[in-house]
Amino acid sequence: MDLVTSAAETGRAEPPEAADVGFAARAGAWGVLAGTLITTAGISWDVQWHVSVGPDTFFTLSHLALYSGTTIAGIASLVMVLLSTSAQRAGRSWPRAAGGTPVRVFGGTFTAPLGYLISGIGAASFLLYGLLDLWWHSLYGFDAVLNSPPHVALFLSISTTMVGSVIVFAAAHDRRWGQLGTIVAIPVLITFAPICANAFSGLPLPFDPTIAGVVFFAAMLPIIGAGILRRPGTAIGIAVVLGALQGFLWWFSPWASAAYAASVGLPLRDGLTPQPPEVPGAIPMFLIVAAAAVELLLWQGRKRGYDGKTVLLVAGAVSGLIIAASIPLQQVLINPTSAITGSAVVALLIAGVVFGALGGFLGSRFTAMLRALAPVTAIKEAR
């Protein structure tokens, strides 16, 4: 018995006249993912620059990485939309495995696969909000905070592009490249999405919104990945890729900040003490433990025939609890000078269960939606 099913999962085989887009589907998907990876490296670099060097202006190399990555993802999305539109106008149906269900936009002027539509909207809005960020810098000069209005808009736009990337690969979940891409695209979103929670950092909340974002997304997204692929070990694979991404950013961010500062003749901040890099330091280091628990619960659920939605809800709560419990340990390991009170730990554990359960609940819903993007049987394509 599958743990994640959907009444909407009634896809049909693609008709014989479906467009042959095997290479284009792979190139477009990996193009969007490459853009999101570059953007992730750029934001980690930019945050570390603020910590190690200080405020910056709009025109820096880290900002260039941010914008170039989004531009790559946007161009790849646009090309796929144009190819889909051309196929439809030529009377050939567009395979839903190539980006998801085609959607007609602007009154049918264009036909856009859903995944590329979302990633393209995210990329386009990022470039538009980039103009807002440039205007903001022209008014206030240096910028040293993450939760300024243009920054929050930019983070949401990037996250939208990353969601589109996950949708694109999820639509090809019956192909090897789609399965591999899903396992890579989800860790990218786990890394970046919690940054958006900085928008709430000015509110009098009883918990750190960024930590809540880390728990929520780290609990929900591996469950979604496991539900999409329905292969044992998927959640663990996602955790392993996330660890590799964390290791790369841990090395890259301080090195890039120091090297760029030296190249432009800027000194590092006075009195800097050894501190873990900001973005990779916030990535949960023990996600693989939570992923193993998720895999065990899913296996037991299948074996005993439990209700899938209930199993995913419990898996989310358990995963959230493990992630929340590991955060104080992670802080001590990477920064021995950090301190956390007992009451803060209790509040964190409670938040972990709540946000984890919410992640499990939403994960089951999102999985059903993503599984419905592509047909159950599809045209042959090079795997």
N, C-alpha and C positions, 0 to 999 in steps of 0.2 A: 504493500500500500504506500503510495507516495504521500509525503507529509505536506506537500503544497500542491493543491489542485485548484482549478478555477473553472467555473461554468462558462467563462468567456473564452476558454482555450478550445476553440472549435475551428482552428485554421484548416484551410483546404490546400491541396497540392497546387502548385503554380501551374497555370495552363501552358500548353506546349509552346505558345508564342511568347512566353516570357523572355525578357531581355537577358542575354548572356553577359553578366557583369561580374564574373568571378574575380578577375584581377582588380577591377575598379573597386569592388566591395572591400577587398583586403587593403588596398592602398589608401582608400578614404578613411577606413577605420584606424589604421595605424598612423595616418597623418594627423588625425584629431588627437590620438593618444600621445604622439610625440610632442604636439603643441602643449598639451596639459603637463607633460613631464618637464618641459623647459620652463613653463610658467611656475611650477612648483619649486624648481631650483631657484628661479628668480625671486620668489617671495621669501624663501628661506635666506637667501643672500641679502635681500633688502632689509629684512628685520635684523639680521646680524650686523649689518652696516650701521643701523641706528644705535645698536648696543655698543659696538666696538669703536665707532668713529664719531657718530653724532648725527645731527639733522642733515638733511640733504635737500637738493633742489629737484626739479622734475627731470632734468637731463642727467641721468647717471646710467652706468652700465647695468646695474641691477634692474632698473626700470626698463631698460632696453630688452633685457631677457624676458621680463614680464610681458611686454607688448609684442615682442617677436613670437613668443610661444602662442599667445592668443591669436596673432595674425595667421600663423601656420594652421591652427585649428580652424579658424574662420574660412581661410581659403579652401582647405580640404572640404569643409562642409558645403561651401558655395559650389564647388565643382560637382559634388555628388548631387546637389539639388538640380543643377543644370542638366546633368546626365539623366536624372530621373524624369525631368520635364521633357527632355528631348525624346526619351523612350516612349513616354505616354503620348506625345504628339504624333509619333510615328506608328502608333497603334500597337505597341508592345507593352505588356504589363511589366511593372517593376517588381522584382522578387522582394517579398517582405523580409527575407533574410539579409538583404543588403541595406540595413539601416532601420528597419522597422516598417510599419504600415505607412504607405504613401498618403500624404495629406495635401489637399488642394488649398493653396493660399492665394490671397489677392484675387478672389473671384475666379479661381481656376487658371490664373496666368501662369503659376508655377505649381509643380507637383513635388513636394519635399518629403523624403522618408522622415518619419517622426524623430529618430535619433539625431539626424543631421539638422533638422529644423531647430531642435532645442539647442544643440551645440552651436549652431550658427547664430541664433538669437543671442546666446550668451556672449559669443565673441564680438558681435556687432555692438551690443550694449556696453561691453567693456571698452571698446574704442571710443564710443560716445562719452562714457563717463570719464575716460582719460582726458578729454577736453575739459570736463568739469574740474578734474584734478589739476590740470595746467592753469586754469583760471584761479583755482583756490591758492595755488602756489604764487601766482602773480599778485594776489591780494595780501597774503600772509607770509610770503617768503618761505623760509625753512619749515619743514614739517617733520614732527618727531613722534606722532601718535598713530595708532592703528585704527582708532574708532572715529576719525573725522568723517563727515558725510560722504565725500567722494571715495574715500578708502572703503567704507562699508559697501557702497554701491559697486565698486570694482570687485571686491571679494565675492559678493553675491553673483556677479556676472561670471567670474571665473568658475565658481562652483556650478553654475548652470551649464557651462560648457563641459565640465567634468561629468555631470549627470547625463548629458547627451552622449558622451563617450561610453558610459556604462550601458546606455540603452542600445547603442549601435552594436556593441559586442554581444549583448544579451539576445538581440534579434538573430544572431548567428550562433546560438548556443549548441546547435547540432554539428558544428564544424570545429575542427581542431584550433584554427586560428581564432575563432570566436571564444572558445573555452579559455585559451591562453590569454587573450586580450581581456576577458572578464576578470581573470585572476590578477592582472596587472592594473587595470583601470580602477578597480575598487580600492586598493591601497592608496592610490593617488587621491581619491576623494576622501578617504579616512584622514589623510595627512592635512588636506587643505580645508575641508568643510568646517572644522571647529574654529578656525580663525574668524569665521563670520560671527561667531558668538560674542566677539569683542564689542559688537554693537550694543550689547546690554551691560557692558562693564560699568557704565555710569549710573545704573539703577541700584537702589538699596536692596539687593537680593540676599537671601541667607546662604548662598553658595556662589562659588566662582563660576560665572556662566561659561567660560572657556573650558573648564574642567568638565562641566555638565555636557558641553558639546562633544568633548573627547569621548566620554562614556557612552553617550547616545549613539554617535556615529560608529564608534568602534564595536558596539554591541549589535547594531542593526545591520551594517553593511556586509559582514561575513555571513550572516544568516541569509541575506538576499542572494549573495553569491552561491551559497550552498543550495538554495531553493531554485535558482536559475539552472545550474548545471546538473543538479541531482547526482553528483558523483561523490563517493566517500573521499574525504581528505581535502575537499575544496576549501573549507574554512581554514584548515591548517596551511594550505598553500597560500592563501591570502595573507595569513599572518607571517609566513616566511618572506614573501615578497615585501611586505611592509617593513620587516626587519632589515632587509637589504637596502631599501630606500632610506630608512632611518640612518643606517651606517654611512651611506654615501653623503647624505646631507650633513651628517655630523662632521665629516672631514671637509666637505666642500665649502660650507658657509663661512667658517672662520678663515680658511685659506683664501677664498675669493675676496673677502672683506679686507684682509691685511694686504694682499697683493695689489688690489685696486687702490687702496689708500696710499701705498708706497709709490705707485705709478703716477699718481696725481699730486704727490708731495704733501699729503695730509697725515698728521700724526694720529695715533690711536689715543683714546681717552686717557687722561691721567688717572692713576690709581686703580686701573683695572685689575680685578682679582680673577683667578681661574674660575670660570663659570661654564656650564654646559651651553651649547648653542641653543638659541631660543626655540626655533621651530622643531628641530629633531628631538630636543629635550622634552617636548610636550607630547610626542608620539608615544603611545603606551608600549613599553618594552616587553611586557609579559602577555601580550595579546595571544600568543601561541597557547598559553595555558587555558585562556577563555575559549579559544578555538577548539582545543581538544575536548573541553567540556561540552561544547555545542555538538561536535561530531558524535560524542558518546550518547547524548540525549537524542539526537536524530536517529542513531542506530537503534537505540532501545525503543523509540517510538515506532519505527518501521517494524521491528521484530514483534512487538506486542500489539500492534494495530491500534495505537492511541490516535485520538483526533489530532490532525496535523496542526491546526491553529493553536490548540492548547499546548502542544509540544513546543512550538516556536515561541509562544509567550513565555513559557517556563525557561526555555533556552536563553531568551533575551534577558530575563531577570537574573539568571545564574551568571551569564556572561558579564552583565553590568556590575554585579556584585564583585566578581573576580577582578575586573578592570579597576573598579573603585578601590578595592582593597590593595591593589598593587601600586597605586599612585603614591601613597606615603613611602613605601619601600623604594620606589624608583627615585623619589626626591632625595632620600637619604643616600642612595648609592651614587647618584650623579652630582650631588651637592651636599656634602656632609655638614655644612653650616646651616642648612635649612632646618626648620623646626615646625612641628604641627601638633596641636593640642588634641587631647583625647576627645573633647566634644566635637572638634572639627572632623576627626576620623569617623565618629558615629554619624554625623550629618552627611559625610561623604558616602558612607556605606548605604544609608537610607536612600540618598539621591541615586546611587548606583543601581539599586534594585528598581526604583521607580522609572528612571530613564532607560534602563535596560529592558524592563518589561514593555515600556512604550515602544522601544526599538523592535522588540520581537513581534509585538502586535502589528506595527506598521510594516515590518519586514515581510510578514505573510501576505499582506495586501499588495505591497509593491511587487512581490515576486509573482503573484498571479497576474498582475498587469503586464509585467515584462515577459512572462512566458506566452502571453497572448499576442505578442507583437509579431511573431513569426509563425508560419504554418507548421502543423505537426509533421507533415511530409513535404519535402521541398524538391526542387529540381536538382539534378546532379550538378555538383560543383567540385572543382579540385580541392581536396582536403589537405 
